Amino acid sequence: MMTSQANRGIIDAGNRVLGQVLAKTSFKDNLRTLLMNIDPENAPALIRTFLGKDVEVPLAIVSALPSVVNAFIAMADEFARQLNEKFPEPLLQGFAASLVNEIDLKTLASAQEGITRLVHILMPVFLEVKTQLEEKQGCKKEDGEDSDVSSPLTPTLFPTKGDIAPKGRGRKKDLSSSEKERGMKKGLSSSRKETGHE
C-alpha cells in the first residue's frame, strides 16, 4: 500500500485525470478547436515572455529535464509497442503519409537553406576568433608565461606561434633535443676512446 502511494506522482495524476477527461465529449470538441487555432507566428513572443519575466522559473524547469526526459522515453517505448501490436501496417503507413503531407516542406527547405547560408557567412568570423586565440596564446608564451612547461591536463585547442617554427628554421625544442643527442654521442665516443687507450 505504501509502495503504490509512493509511486504516485505527476505522471500518475495526469494519467488518472486524462482518463476521466477523455471520456467527456465536450473536452474533445474544445481540444479540436484549440488545435485548429495554433499560431506559430506568435511562438517567438512566447519565448521572450517566458525567459524575460522571471529567470527563476526557466532554471527550475531546466533542473527537472532529466526526469522529464526519462518520462518521455518510457512513454515513447510504450507508444511504439501499442502501435505495433494494435494497428496493421497499411493503416500506419496511410496515416503517416497523411501526416507528412500536412508538413510545410517548402518552409522546411527554406529554413535548411537559410541555416546553411548562415554557417558559410559566419565561418570567417569563427576563423578570425581562432586566429585571435592563437595570437593571444603566442603573446603569453613570448612574455614567458608557461613557456617551458606544458601541462597534459590543459591541452591547447589550436597551435600557438611558439609551436610553429619560422620559415627556414627548425623548432627550438627540436634543435635543443638534437644538440643534446649529439653531445651524448660525442661524450660516449670520447669515453670509449679514452678507455681503449688506457
C-alpha positions, -999 to +999 in steps of 0.1 A: +000+000+000+028+024+009+047+015-023+017+023-045+012+056-028+049+065-030+049+058-068+021+082-074+034+115-088+027+139-115+026+113-143+002+091-123-021+121-116-020+130-152-029+095-162-060+094-139-071+129-149-066+122-186-087+090-183-116+110-169-113+139-192-111+119-224-144+103-216-161+138-220-172+148-255-171+185-246-134+183-239-126+166-272-146+192-291-127+220-273-094+203-279-101+200-316-109+237-318-078+246-299-055+225-321-070+241-352-061+276-339-023+271-333-004+302-344+033+295-350+040+332-357+035+341-321+059+314-308+089+339-306+069+363-284+060+334-261+097+325-256+106+362-250+079+364-223+089+331-207+126+340-204+122+377-198+098+380-169+115+358-143+147+338-147+139+315-117+111+297-134+132+287-165+160+275-143+136+254-122+122+238-154+157+231-167+167+213-135+138+190-140+148+180-175+163+146-166+131+134-151+111+148-180+134+130-205+131+097-187+093+101-187+092+107-224+115+078-231+091+055-212+061+069-230+077+066-264+086+030-257+050+021-247+036+042-275+056+023-301+047-011-285+010-002-286+011+009-322+029-022-333+005-045-315-028-029-323-026-013-357-019-031-391+010-019-413-012-005-441-032+017-417+000+030-401+016+038-435-015+057-447-018+076-415+019+086-416+016+096-453-013+119-444+007+135-416+037+141-438+015+158-464+005+183-437+041+194-430+052+226-447+081+212-466+087+244-485+093+264-454+114+235-440+136+236-471+139+274-468+150+270-432+176+245-441+189+267-469+190+297-446+209+279-418+234+266-444+239+301-457+244+315-422+271+289-415+290+299-446+286+336-437+297+332-401+326+308-408+351+337-414+341+351-380+348+318-363+382+315-382+390+351-370+383+341-334+406+311-338+433+333-352+429+358-323+431+329-298+464+317-314+478+352-312+468+356-276+484+323-267+515+332-287+518+365-268+516+347-235+545+324-245+566+353-257+560+370-223+575+340-205+542+326-191+545+288-191+570+289-220+588+258-210+560+240-191+531+223-208+506+205-186+489+174-201+457+184-182+454+217-201+460+209-238+457+238-263+429+236-288+449+253-315+487+255-323+503+287-310+530+308-325+556+294-301+548+259-315+551+269-352+587+271-365+597+301-387+605+295-423+639+281-429+645+272-393+637+242-372+618+243-339+637+254-309+627+223-290+638+201-318+672+218-320+678+216-283+669+179-283+691+172-313+720+191-298+716+170-266+717+138-286+748+149-304+765+159-271+756+125-256+770+107-287+803+127-286+806+120-249+802+083-254+826+081-282+853+101-263+849+079-232+853+048-253+885+061-269+899+070-235+890+036-222+907+019-253+939+040-248+941+030-212 
